[in-house]
Amino acid sequence: MSEPENTQDNVETIELDRFLKLAQIAQSGGEAKVIIKSGAILVNGIVETRRGRKLRPGDRVEHNGEEYVIESDGQDPPE
């Protein structure tokens, strides 16, 4: 399993499709793509259809009435 990425401003991000797999909403990347493209995912209350959407700590992802909040892993970013 790959680690969350750090952006230039040192804020951790994870792509939406990867998050769906980690949260066990989707079993594969292909399934994640179908779920996202169907409009079934809300990010911060807005329908999101981009599977590469970068999620940051504090973002809220909704699917089928379940809400997930993105949290930091608590580790310092690499230098």
PDB file with SEQRES, HELIX, SHEET and CRYST1 records, atoms N, CA, C and O in Angstrom:
SEQRES   1 A   79  MET SER GLU PRO GLU ASN THR GLN ASP ASN VAL GLU THR          
SEQRES   2 A   79  ILE GLU LEU ASP ARG PHE LEU LYS LEU ALA GLN ILE ALA          
SEQRES   3 A   79  GLN SER GLY GLY GLU ALA LYS VAL ILE ILE LYS SER GLY          
SEQRES   4 A   79  ALA ILE LEU VAL ASN GLY ILE VAL GLU THR ARG ARG GLY          
SEQRES   5 A   79  ARG LYS LEU ARG PRO GLY ASP ARG VAL GLU HIS ASN GLY          
SEQRES   6 A   79  GLU GLU TYR VAL ILE GLU SER ASP GLY GLN ASP PRO PRO          
SEQRES   7 A   79  GLU                                                          
HELIX    1 AA1 LEU A   16  LEU A   22  1                                   7    
HELIX    2 AA2 GLY A   29  LYS A   37  1                                   9    
SHEET    1 AA1 3 GLU A   5  ASN A   6  0                                        
SHEET    2 AA1 3 GLU A  12  GLU A  15 -1                                        
SHEET    3 AA1 3 LYS A  54  LEU A  55 -1                                        
SHEET    1 AA2 4 ILE A  46  VAL A  47  0                                        
SHEET    2 AA2 4 LEU A  42  VAL A  43 -1                                        
SHEET    3 AA2 4 ARG A  60  HIS A  63 -1                                        
SHEET    4 AA2 4 GLU A  66  VAL A  69 -1                                        
CRYST1    1.000    1.000    1.000  90.00  90.00  90.00 P 1           1          
ATOM      1  N   MET A   1       0.847  -1.162   0.000  1.00  0.00           N  
ATOM      2  CA  MET A   1       0.000   0.000   0.000  1.00  0.00           C  
ATOM      3  C   MET A   1       0.898   1.233   0.000  1.00  0.00           C  
ATOM      4  O   MET A   1       1.858   1.295   0.768  1.00  0.00           O  
ATOM      5  N   SER A   2       0.605   2.197  -0.837  1.00  0.00           N  
ATOM      6  CA  SER A   2       1.455   3.370  -0.917  1.00  0.00           C  
ATOM      7  C   SER A   2       1.061   4.397   0.131  1.00  0.00           C  
ATOM      8  O   SER A   2      -0.062   4.411   0.635  1.00  0.00           O  
ATOM      9  N   GLU A   3       2.010   5.246   0.436  1.00  0.00           N  
ATOM     10  CA  GLU A   3       1.835   6.267   1.463  1.00  0.00           C  
ATOM     11  C   GLU A   3       1.158   7.496   0.883  1.00  0.00           C  
ATOM     12  O   GLU A   3       1.214   7.726  -0.325  1.00  0.00           O  
ATOM     13  N   PRO A   4       0.503   8.307   1.754  1.00  0.00           N  
ATOM     14  CA  PRO A   4      -0.033   9.586   1.288  1.00  0.00           C  
ATOM     15  C   PRO A   4       1.094  10.460   0.752  1.00  0.00           C  
ATOM     16  O   PRO A   4       2.237  10.349   1.196  1.00  0.00           O  
ATOM     17  N   GLU A   5       0.775  11.318  -0.190  1.00  0.00           N  
ATOM     18  CA  GLU A   5       1.768  12.202  -0.781  1.00  0.00           C  
ATOM     19  C   GLU A   5       1.819  13.503   0.010  1.00  0.00           C  
ATOM     20  O   GLU A   5       0.849  13.881   0.667  1.00  0.00           O  
ATOM     21  N   ASN A   6       2.961  14.182  -0.061  1.00  0.00           N  
ATOM     22  CA  ASN A   6       3.088  15.521   0.500  1.00  0.00           C  
ATOM     23  C   ASN A   6       3.169  16.488  -0.658  1.00  0.00           C  
ATOM     24  O   ASN A   6       3.956  16.290  -1.584  1.00  0.00           O  
ATOM     25  N   THR A   7       2.357  17.539  -0.613  1.00  0.00           N  
ATOM     26  CA  THR A   7       2.388  18.556  -1.654  1.00  0.00           C  
ATOM     27  C   THR A   7       3.486  19.545  -1.329  1.00  0.00           C  
ATOM     28  O   THR A   7       4.150  19.427  -0.299  1.00  0.00           O  
ATOM     29  N   GLN A   8       3.678  20.507  -2.191  1.00  0.00           N  
ATOM     30  CA  GLN A   8       4.745  21.482  -1.985  1.00  0.00           C  
ATOM     31  C   GLN A   8       4.571  22.257  -0.689  1.00  0.00           C  
ATOM     32  O   GLN A   8       5.561  22.676  -0.091  1.00  0.00           O  
ATOM     33  N   ASP A   9       3.339  22.458  -0.241  1.00  0.00           N  
ATOM     34  CA  ASP A   9       3.138  23.187   1.016  1.00  0.00           C  
ATOM     35  C   ASP A   9       3.133  22.244   2.219  1.00  0.00           C  
ATOM     36  O   ASP A   9       2.677  22.613   3.301  1.00  0.00           O  
ATOM     37  N   ASN A  10       3.645  21.019   2.024  1.00  0.00           N  
ATOM     38  CA  ASN A  10       3.810  20.013   3.082  1.00  0.00           C  
ATOM     39  C   ASN A  10       2.505  19.584   3.735  1.00  0.00           C  
ATOM     40  O   ASN A  10       2.490  19.212   4.908  1.00  0.00           O  
ATOM     41  N   VAL A  11       1.416  19.633   2.989  1.00  0.00           N  
ATOM     42  CA  VAL A  11       0.144  19.122   3.470  1.00  0.00           C  
ATOM     43  C   VAL A  11      -0.072  17.766   2.820  1.00  0.00           C  
ATOM     44  O   VAL A  11       0.004  17.638   1.598  1.00  0.00           O  
ATOM     45  N   GLU A  12      -0.341  16.754   3.636  1.00  0.00           N  
ATOM     46  CA  GLU A  12      -0.572  15.418   3.100  1.00  0.00           C  
ATOM     47  C   GLU A  12      -1.805  15.415   2.218  1.00  0.00           C  
ATOM     48  O   GLU A  12      -2.796  16.086   2.508  1.00  0.00           O  
ATOM     49  N   THR A  13      -1.732  14.651   1.136  1.00  0.00           N  
ATOM     50  CA  THR A  13      -2.890  14.454   0.276  1.00  0.00           C  
ATOM     51  C   THR A  13      -2.989  12.982  -0.076  1.00  0.00           C  
ATOM     52  O   THR A  13      -2.015  12.232  -0.003  1.00  0.00           O  
ATOM     53  N   ILE A  14      -4.193  12.592  -0.459  1.00  0.00           N  
ATOM     54  CA  ILE A  14      -4.416  11.256  -1.004  1.00  0.00           C  
ATOM     55  C   ILE A  14      -5.438  11.413  -2.120  1.00  0.00           C  
ATOM     56  O   ILE A  14      -6.391  12.183  -1.997  1.00  0.00           O  
ATOM     57  N   GLU A  15      -5.238  10.691  -3.194  1.00  0.00           N  
ATOM     58  CA  GLU A  15      -6.176  10.779  -4.311  1.00  0.00           C  
ATOM     59  C   GLU A  15      -7.476  10.074  -3.941  1.00  0.00           C  
ATOM     60  O   GLU A  15      -7.476   9.080  -3.216  1.00  0.00           O  
ATOM     61  N   LEU A  16      -8.572  10.603  -4.448  1.00  0.00           N  
ATOM     62  CA  LEU A  16      -9.900  10.093  -4.114  1.00  0.00           C  
ATOM     63  C   LEU A  16     -10.032   8.605  -4.400  1.00  0.00           C  
ATOM     64  O   LEU A  16     -10.551   7.868  -3.562  1.00  0.00           O  
ATOM     65  N   ASP A  17      -9.578   8.143  -5.559  1.00  0.00           N  
ATOM     66  CA  ASP A  17      -9.727   6.720  -5.866  1.00  0.00           C  
ATOM     67  C   ASP A  17      -8.944   5.847  -4.895  1.00  0.00           C  
ATOM     68  O   ASP A  17      -9.416   4.776  -4.511  1.00  0.00           O  
ATOM     69  N   ARG A  18      -7.755   6.288  -4.493  1.00  0.00           N  
ATOM     70  CA  ARG A  18      -6.977   5.532  -3.502  1.00  0.00           C  
ATOM     71  C   ARG A  18      -7.678   5.515  -2.154  1.00  0.00           C  
ATOM     72  O   ARG A  18      -7.685   4.499  -1.460  1.00  0.00           O  
ATOM     73  N   PHE A  19      -8.270   6.657  -1.787  1.00  0.00           N  
ATOM     74  CA  PHE A  19      -8.989   6.717  -0.518  1.00  0.00           C  
ATOM     75  C   PHE A  19     -10.153   5.732  -0.507  1.00  0.00           C  
ATOM     76  O   PHE A  19     -10.376   5.043   0.489  1.00  0.00           O  
ATOM     77  N   LEU A  20     -10.897   5.662  -1.616  1.00  0.00           N  
ATOM     78  CA  LEU A  20     -12.044   4.755  -1.673  1.00  0.00           C  
ATOM     79  C   LEU A  20     -11.618   3.306  -1.477  1.00  0.00           C  
ATOM     80  O   LEU A  20     -12.341   2.523  -0.861  1.00  0.00           O  
ATOM     81  N   LYS A  21     -10.459   2.949  -1.994  1.00  0.00           N  
ATOM     82  CA  LYS A  21      -9.949   1.592  -1.789  1.00  0.00           C  
ATOM     83  C   LYS A  21      -9.532   1.387  -0.335  1.00  0.00           C  
ATOM     84  O   LYS A  21      -9.845   0.355   0.259  1.00  0.00           O  
ATOM     85  N   LEU A  22      -8.830   2.358   0.240  1.00  0.00           N  
ATOM     86  CA  LEU A  22      -8.398   2.235   1.633  1.00  0.00           C  
ATOM     87  C   LEU A  22      -9.585   2.169   2.598  1.00  0.00           C  
ATOM     88  O   LEU A  22      -9.541   1.455   3.600  1.00  0.00           O  
ATOM     89  N   ALA A  23     -10.641   2.918   2.287  1.00  0.00           N  
ATOM     90  CA  ALA A  23     -11.833   2.937   3.138  1.00  0.00           C  
ATOM     91  C   ALA A  23     -12.740   1.738   2.858  1.00  0.00           C  
ATOM     92  O   ALA A  23     -13.791   1.592   3.483  1.00  0.00           O  
ATOM     93  N   GLN A  24     -12.336   0.888   1.926  1.00  0.00           N  
ATOM     94  CA  GLN A  24     -13.074  -0.304   1.522  1.00  0.00           C  
ATOM     95  C   GLN A  24     -14.459   0.018   0.956  1.00  0.00           C  
ATOM     96  O   GLN A  24     -15.393  -0.776   1.073  1.00  0.00           O  
ATOM     97  N   ILE A  25     -14.570   1.190   0.345  1.00  0.00           N  
ATOM     98  CA  ILE A  25     -15.779   1.553  -0.393  1.00  0.00           C  
ATOM     99  C   ILE A  25     -15.720   0.874  -1.756  1.00  0.00           C  
ATOM    100  O   ILE A  25     -16.741   0.453  -2.299  1.00  0.00           O  
ATOM    101  N   ALA A  26     -14.503   0.772  -2.303  1.00  0.00           N  
ATOM    102  CA  ALA A  26     -14.265   0.097  -3.585  1.00  0.00           C  
ATOM    103  C   ALA A  26     -13.207  -0.978  -3.362  1.00  0.00           C  
ATOM    104  O   ALA A  26     -12.290  -0.810  -2.558  1.00  0.00           O  
ATOM    105  N   GLN A  27     -13.350  -2.072  -4.079  1.00  0.00           N  
ATOM    106  CA  GLN A  27     -12.407  -3.177  -3.955  1.00  0.00           C  
ATOM    107  C   GLN A  27     -11.235  -3.064  -4.921  1.00  0.00           C  
ATOM    108  O   GLN A  27     -10.209  -3.721  -4.743  1.00  0.00           O  
ATOM    109  N   SER A  28     -11.393  -2.221  -5.951  1.00  0.00           N  
ATOM    110  CA  SER A  28     -10.339  -2.077  -6.954  1.00  0.00           C  
ATOM    111  C   SER A  28     -10.369  -0.662  -7.511  1.00  0.00           C  
ATOM    112  O   SER A  28     -11.315   0.092  -7.285  1.00  0.00           O  
ATOM    113  N   GLY A  29      -9.314  -0.317  -8.244  1.00  0.00           N  
ATOM    114  CA  GLY A  29      -9.271   0.981  -8.889  1.00  0.00           C  
ATOM    115  C   GLY A  29     -10.367   1.143  -9.923  1.00  0.00           C  
ATOM    116  O   GLY A  29     -10.925   2.229 -10.081  1.00  0.00           O  
ATOM    117  N   GLY A  30     -10.675   0.070 -10.624  1.00  0.00           N  
ATOM    118  CA  GLY A  30     -11.745   0.113 -11.620  1.00  0.00           C  
ATOM    119  C   GLY A  30     -13.097   0.365 -10.982  1.00  0.00           C  
ATOM    120  O   GLY A  30     -13.899   1.147 -11.492  1.00  0.00           O  
ATOM    121  N   GLU A  31     -13.344  -0.301  -9.865  1.00  0.00           N  
ATOM    122  CA  GLU A  31     -14.607  -0.087  -9.155  1.00  0.00           C  
ATOM    123  C   GLU A  31     -14.678   1.340  -8.610  1.00  0.00           C  
ATOM    124  O   GLU A  31     -15.734   1.971  -8.659  1.00  0.00           O  
ATOM    125  N   ALA A  32     -13.556   1.848  -8.092  1.00  0.00           N  
ATOM    126  CA  ALA A  32     -13.519   3.230  -7.591  1.00  0.00           C  
ATOM    127  C   ALA A  32     -13.858   4.203  -8.715  1.00  0.00           C  
ATOM    128  O   ALA A  32     -14.614   5.152  -8.509  1.00  0.00           O  
ATOM    129  N   LYS A  33     -13.305   3.972  -9.895  1.00  0.00           N  
ATOM    130  CA  LYS A  33     -13.560   4.837 -11.047  1.00  0.00           C  
ATOM    131  C   LYS A  33     -15.048   4.865 -11.384  1.00  0.00           C  
ATOM    132  O   LYS A  33     -15.608   5.933 -11.632  1.00  0.00           O  
ATOM    133  N   VAL A  34     -15.689   3.700 -11.393  1.00  0.00           N  
ATOM    134  CA  VAL A  34     -17.116   3.623 -11.718  1.00  0.00           C  
ATOM    135  C   VAL A  34     -17.949   4.369 -10.674  1.00  0.00           C  
ATOM    136  O   VAL A  34     -18.864   5.116 -11.022  1.00  0.00           O  
ATOM    137  N   ILE A  35     -17.629   4.163  -9.398  1.00  0.00           N  
ATOM    138  CA  ILE A  35     -18.372   4.831  -8.324  1.00  0.00           C  
ATOM    139  C   ILE A  35     -18.234   6.344  -8.445  1.00  0.00           C  
ATOM    140  O   ILE A  35     -19.216   7.077  -8.331  1.00  0.00           O  
ATOM    141  N   ILE A  36     -16.999   6.808  -8.677  1.00  0.00           N  
ATOM    142  CA  ILE A  36     -16.755   8.254  -8.778  1.00  0.00           C  
ATOM    143  C   ILE A  36     -17.459   8.834  -9.993  1.00  0.00           C  
ATOM    144  O   ILE A  36     -18.149   9.848  -9.885  1.00  0.00           O  
ATOM    145  N   LYS A  37     -17.290   8.198 -11.151  1.00  0.00           N  
ATOM    146  CA  LYS A  37     -17.902   8.715 -12.385  1.00  0.00           C  
ATOM    147  C   LYS A  37     -19.430   8.710 -12.334  1.00  0.00           C  
ATOM    148  O   LYS A  37     -20.076   9.474 -13.052  1.00  0.00           O  
ATOM    149  N   SER A  38     -20.013   7.854 -11.490  1.00  0.00           N  
ATOM    150  CA  SER A  38     -21.475   7.794 -11.389  1.00  0.00           C  
ATOM    151  C   SER A  38     -22.058   8.969 -10.612  1.00  0.00           C  
ATOM    152  O   SER A  38     -23.273   9.164 -10.592  1.00  0.00           O  
ATOM    153  N   GLY A  39     -21.183   9.757  -9.969  1.00  0.00           N  
ATOM    154  CA  GLY A  39     -21.665  10.904  -9.194  1.00  0.00           C  
ATOM    155  C   GLY A  39     -22.089  10.531  -7.783  1.00  0.00           C  
ATOM    156  O   GLY A  39     -22.769  11.310  -7.115  1.00  0.00           O  
ATOM    157  N   ALA A  40     -21.694   9.345  -7.320  1.00  0.00           N  
ATOM    158  CA  ALA A  40     -22.114   8.850  -6.008  1.00  0.00           C  
ATOM    159  C   ALA A  40     -21.243   9.353  -4.856  1.00  0.00           C  
ATOM    160  O   ALA A  40     -21.514   9.040  -3.697  1.00  0.00           O  
ATOM    161  N   ILE A  41     -20.208  10.124  -5.162  1.00  0.00           N  
ATOM    162  CA  ILE A  41     -19.287  10.602  -4.130  1.00  0.00           C  
ATOM    163  C   ILE A  41     -19.421  12.109  -3.982  1.00  0.00           C  
ATOM    164  O   ILE A  41     -19.399  12.848  -4.966  1.00  0.00           O  
ATOM    165  N   LEU A  42     -19.559  12.551  -2.741  1.00  0.00           N  
ATOM    166  CA  LEU A  42     -19.542  13.978  -2.424  1.00  0.00           C  
ATOM    167  C   LEU A  42     -18.258  14.266  -1.666  1.00  0.00           C  
ATOM    168  O   LEU A  42     -17.881  13.518  -0.765  1.00  0.00           O  
ATOM    169  N   VAL A  43     -17.589  15.347  -2.030  1.00  0.00           N  
ATOM    170  CA  VAL A  43     -16.434  15.825  -1.274  1.00  0.00           C  
ATOM    171  C   VAL A  43     -16.793  17.218  -0.777  1.00  0.00           C  
ATOM    172  O   VAL A  43     -17.038  18.133  -1.562  1.00  0.00           O  
ATOM    173  N   ASN A  44     -16.817  17.355   0.527  1.00  0.00           N  
ATOM    174  CA  ASN A  44     -17.212  18.619   1.162  1.00  0.00           C  
ATOM    175  C   ASN A  44     -18.578  19.088   0.655  1.00  0.00           C  
ATOM    176  O   ASN A  44     -18.797  20.280   0.438  1.00  0.00           O  
ATOM    177  N   GLY A  45     -19.491  18.129   0.472  1.00  0.00           N  
ATOM    178  CA  GLY A  45     -20.860  18.446   0.089  1.00  0.00           C  
ATOM    179  C   GLY A  45     -21.099  18.664  -1.396  1.00  0.00           C  
ATOM    180  O   GLY A  45     -22.216  18.992  -1.797  1.00  0.00           O  
ATOM    181  N   ILE A  46     -20.076  18.490  -2.218  1.00  0.00           N  
ATOM    182  CA  ILE A  46     -20.187  18.728  -3.662  1.00  0.00           C  
ATOM    183  C   ILE A  46     -19.875  17.435  -4.405  1.00  0.00           C  
ATOM    184  O   ILE A  46     -18.906  16.750  -4.078  1.00  0.00           O  
ATOM    185  N   VAL A  47     -20.693  17.096  -5.406  1.00  0.00           N  
ATOM    186  CA  VAL A  47     -20.451  15.901  -6.212  1.00  0.00           C  
ATOM    187  C   VAL A  47     -19.074  16.015  -6.853  1.00  0.00           C  
ATOM    188  O   VAL A  47     -18.738  17.033  -7.459  1.00  0.00           O  
ATOM    189  N   GLU A  48     -18.287  14.961  -6.710  1.00  0.00           N  
ATOM    190  CA  GLU A  48     -16.931  14.939  -7.278  1.00  0.00           C  
ATOM    191  C   GLU A  48     -16.830  13.786  -8.265  1.00  0.00           C  
ATOM    192  O   GLU A  48     -17.114  12.641  -7.915  1.00  0.00           O  
ATOM    193  N   THR A  49     -16.425  14.084  -9.501  1.00  0.00           N  
ATOM    194  CA  THR A  49     -16.306  13.051 -10.528  1.00  0.00           C  
ATOM    195  C   THR A  49     -14.871  12.878 -11.013  1.00  0.00           C  
ATOM    196  O   THR A  49     -14.628  12.168 -11.989  1.00  0.00           O  
ATOM    197  N   ARG A  50     -13.917  13.522 -10.340  1.00  0.00           N  
ATOM    198  CA  ARG A  50     -12.501  13.377 -10.714  1.00  0.00           C  
ATOM    199  C   ARG A  50     -11.857  12.378  -9.761  1.00  0.00           C  
ATOM    200  O   ARG A  50     -11.764  12.628  -8.560  1.00  0.00           O  
ATOM    201  N   ARG A  51     -11.411  11.243 -10.301  1.00  0.00           N  
ATOM    202  CA  ARG A  51     -10.841  10.224  -9.416  1.00  0.00           C  
ATOM    203  C   ARG A  51      -9.488  10.634  -8.860  1.00  0.00           C  
ATOM    204  O   ARG A  51      -9.072  10.115  -7.824  1.00  0.00           O  
ATOM    205  N   GLY A  52      -8.796  11.543  -9.514  1.00  0.00           N  
ATOM    206  CA  GLY A  52      -7.498  12.007  -9.044  1.00  0.00           C  
ATOM    207  C   GLY A  52      -7.579  13.180  -8.085  1.00  0.00           C  
ATOM    208  O   GLY A  52      -6.554  13.743  -7.701  1.00  0.00           O  
ATOM    209  N   ARG A  53      -8.798  13.554  -7.692  1.00  0.00           N  
ATOM    210  CA  ARG A  53      -9.001  14.687  -6.768  1.00  0.00           C  
ATOM    211  C   ARG A  53      -8.162  14.480  -5.521  1.00  0.00           C  
ATOM    212  O   ARG A  53      -8.266  13.436  -4.877  1.00  0.00           O  
ATOM    213  N   LYS A  54      -7.335  15.450  -5.167  1.00  0.00           N  
ATOM    214  CA  LYS A  54      -6.483  15.354  -3.986  1.00  0.00           C  
ATOM    215  C   LYS A  54      -7.300  15.703  -2.743  1.00  0.00           C  
ATOM    216  O   LYS A  54      -7.883  16.783  -2.648  1.00  0.00           O  
ATOM    217  N   LEU A  55      -7.330  14.780  -1.810  1.00  0.00           N  
ATOM    218  CA  LEU A  55      -8.008  15.008  -0.546  1.00  0.00           C  
ATOM    219  C   LEU A  55      -6.974  15.426   0.487  1.00  0.00           C  
ATOM    220  O   LEU A  55      -5.861  14.901   0.514  1.00  0.00           O  
ATOM    221  N   ARG A  56      -7.350  16.374   1.335  1.00  0.00           N  
ATOM    222  CA  ARG A  56      -6.470  16.891   2.378  1.00  0.00           C  
ATOM    223  C   ARG A  56      -7.115  16.675   3.740  1.00  0.00           C  
ATOM    224  O   ARG A  56      -8.328  16.487   3.828  1.00  0.00           O  
ATOM    225  N   PRO A  57      -6.318  16.699   4.798  1.00  0.00           N  
ATOM    226  CA  PRO A  57      -6.906  16.570   6.136  1.00  0.00           C  
ATOM    227  C   PRO A  57      -8.040  17.585   6.324  1.00  0.00           C  
ATOM    228  O   PRO A  57      -7.910  18.760   5.980  1.00  0.00           O  
ATOM    229  N   GLY A  58      -9.146  17.098   6.875  1.00  0.00           N  
ATOM    230  CA  GLY A  58     -10.320  17.937   7.086  1.00  0.00           C  
ATOM    231  C   GLY A  58     -11.378  17.790   6.014  1.00  0.00           C  
ATOM    232  O   GLY A  58     -12.541  18.123   6.243  1.00  0.00           O  
ATOM    233  N   ASP A  59     -10.991  17.288   4.826  1.00  0.00           N  
ATOM    234  CA  ASP A  59     -11.980  17.065   3.769  1.00  0.00           C  
ATOM    235  C   ASP A  59     -12.966  15.989   4.221  1.00  0.00           C  
ATOM    236  O   ASP A  59     -12.600  15.061   4.942  1.00  0.00           O  
ATOM    237  N   ARG A  60     -14.215  16.126   3.790  1.00  0.00           N  
ATOM    238  CA  ARG A  60     -15.261  15.169   4.131  1.00  0.00           C  
ATOM    239  C   ARG A  60     -15.730  14.481   2.851  1.00  0.00           C  
ATOM    240  O   ARG A  60     -16.096  15.132   1.873  1.00  0.00           O  
ATOM    241  N   VAL A  61     -15.710  13.154   2.883  1.00  0.00           N  
ATOM    242  CA  VAL A  61     -16.130  12.345   1.739  1.00  0.00           C  
ATOM    243  C   VAL A  61     -17.402  11.619   2.146  1.00  0.00           C  
ATOM    244  O   VAL A  61     -17.462  11.000   3.209  1.00  0.00           O  
ATOM    245  N   GLU A  62     -18.429  11.700   1.285  1.00  0.00           N  
ATOM    246  CA  GLU A  62     -19.710  11.057   1.566  1.00  0.00           C  
ATOM    247  C   GLU A  62     -20.038  10.048   0.475  1.00  0.00           C  
ATOM    248  O   GLU A  62     -19.851  10.311  -0.713  1.00  0.00           O  
ATOM    249  N   HIS A  63     -20.538   8.872   0.907  1.00  0.00           N  
ATOM    250  CA  HIS A  63     -20.984   7.840  -0.031  1.00  0.00           C  
ATOM    251  C   HIS A  63     -22.091   7.052   0.641  1.00  0.00           C  
ATOM    252  O   HIS A  63     -21.914   6.546   1.749  1.00  0.00           O  
ATOM    253  N   ASN A  64     -23.237   6.944  -0.026  1.00  0.00           N  
ATOM    254  CA  ASN A  64     -24.385   6.182   0.492  1.00  0.00           C  
ATOM    255  C   ASN A  64     -24.745   6.543   1.929  1.00  0.00           C  
ATOM    256  O   ASN A  64     -25.035   5.663   2.740  1.00  0.00           O  
ATOM    257  N   GLY A  65     -24.726   7.836   2.242  1.00  0.00           N  
ATOM    258  CA  GLY A  65     -25.120   8.294   3.572  1.00  0.00           C  
ATOM    259  C   GLY A  65     -24.043   8.160   4.632  1.00  0.00           C  
ATOM    260  O   GLY A  65     -24.244   8.603   5.763  1.00  0.00           O  
ATOM    261  N   GLU A  66     -22.906   7.563   4.301  1.00  0.00           N  
ATOM    262  CA  GLU A  66     -21.779   7.448   5.237  1.00  0.00           C  
ATOM    263  C   GLU A  66     -20.817   8.602   4.985  1.00  0.00           C  
ATOM    264  O   GLU A  66     -20.524   8.941   3.838  1.00  0.00           O  
ATOM    265  N   GLU A  67     -20.330   9.198   6.062  1.00  0.00           N  
ATOM    266  CA  GLU A  67     -19.376  10.296   5.926  1.00  0.00           C  
ATOM    267  C   GLU A  67     -18.029   9.890   6.512  1.00  0.00           C  
ATOM    268  O   GLU A  67     -17.959   9.287   7.583  1.00  0.00           O  
ATOM    269  N   TYR A  68     -16.970  10.228   5.797  1.00  0.00           N  
ATOM    270  CA  TYR A  68     -15.604   9.937   6.204  1.00  0.00           C  
ATOM    271  C   TYR A  68     -14.849  11.257   6.245  1.00  0.00           C  
ATOM    272  O   TYR A  68     -14.977  12.072   5.331  1.00  0.00           O  
ATOM    273  N   VAL A  69     -14.067  11.475   7.289  1.00  0.00           N  
ATOM    274  CA  VAL A  69     -13.268  12.692   7.410  1.00  0.00           C  
ATOM    275  C   VAL A  69     -11.805  12.316   7.236  1.00  0.00           C  
ATOM    276  O   VAL A  69     -11.297  11.417   7.906  1.00  0.00           O  
ATOM    277  N   ILE A  70     -11.137  13.014   6.331  1.00  0.00           N  
ATOM    278  CA  ILE A  70      -9.720  12.751   6.076  1.00  0.00           C  
ATOM    279  C   ILE A  70      -8.921  13.313   7.247  1.00  0.00           C  
ATOM    280  O   ILE A  70      -9.092  14.465   7.648  1.00  0.00           O  
ATOM    281  N   GLU A  71      -8.044  12.466   7.785  1.00  0.00           N  
ATOM    282  CA  GLU A  71      -7.205  12.882   8.895  1.00  0.00           C  
ATOM    283  C   GLU A  71      -5.741  12.735   8.517  1.00  0.00           C  
ATOM    284  O   GLU A  71      -5.390  11.927   7.657  1.00  0.00           O  
ATOM    285  N   SER A  72      -4.901  13.507   9.153  1.00  0.00           N  
ATOM    286  CA  SER A  72      -3.455  13.396   8.974  1.00  0.00           C  
ATOM    287  C   SER A  72      -2.981  12.130   9.659  1.00  0.00           C  
ATOM    288  O   SER A  72      -3.610  11.661  10.608  1.00  0.00           O  
ATOM    289  N   ASP A  73      -1.872  11.571   9.184  1.00  0.00           N  
ATOM    290  CA  ASP A  73      -1.332  10.393   9.844  1.00  0.00           C  
ATOM    291  C   ASP A  73      -0.529  10.766  11.085  1.00  0.00           C  
ATOM    292  O   ASP A  73      -0.053   9.887  11.804  1.00  0.00           O  
ATOM    293  N   GLY A  74      -0.374  12.071  11.340  1.00  0.00           N  
ATOM    294  CA  GLY A  74       0.291  12.539  12.538  1.00  0.00           C  
ATOM    295  C   GLY A  74       1.801  12.535  12.460  1.00  0.00           C  
ATOM    296  O   GLY A  74       2.465  12.924  13.421  1.00  0.00           O  
ATOM    297  N   GLN A  75       2.365  12.106  11.336  1.00  0.00           N  
ATOM    298  CA  GLN A  75       3.811  12.074  11.193  1.00  0.00           C  
ATOM    299  C   GLN A  75       4.284  13.365  10.539  1.00  0.00           C  
ATOM    300  O   GLN A  75       3.573  13.970   9.736  1.00  0.00           O  
ATOM    301  N   ASP A  76       5.485  13.770  10.892  1.00  0.00           N  
ATOM    302  CA  ASP A  76       6.073  14.938  10.265  1.00  0.00           C  
ATOM    303  C   ASP A  76       6.432  14.613   8.821  1.00  0.00           C  
ATOM    304  O   ASP A  76       6.848  13.490   8.535  1.00  0.00           O  
ATOM    305  N   PRO A  77       6.281  15.571   7.902  1.00  0.00           N  
ATOM    306  CA  PRO A  77       6.646  15.312   6.510  1.00  0.00           C  
ATOM    307  C   PRO A  77       8.148  15.110   6.370  1.00  0.00           C  
ATOM    308  O   PRO A  77       8.922  15.653   7.158  1.00  0.00           O  
ATOM    309  N   PRO A  78       8.569  14.330   5.370  1.00  0.00           N  
ATOM    310  CA  PRO A  78      10.019  14.134   5.166  1.00  0.00           C  
ATOM    311  C   PRO A  78      10.687  15.429   4.763  1.00  0.00           C  
ATOM    312  O   PRO A  78      10.076  16.293   4.136  1.00  0.00           O  
ATOM    313  N   GLU A  79      11.958  15.553   5.135  1.00  0.00           N  
ATOM    314  CA  GLU A  79      12.690  16.780   4.806  1.00  0.00           C  
ATOM    315  C   GLU A  79      13.486  16.619   3.545  1.00  0.00           C  
ATOM    316  O   GLU A  79      14.163  17.553   3.118  1.00  0.00           O  
TER     317      GLU A  79                                                      
END                                                                             
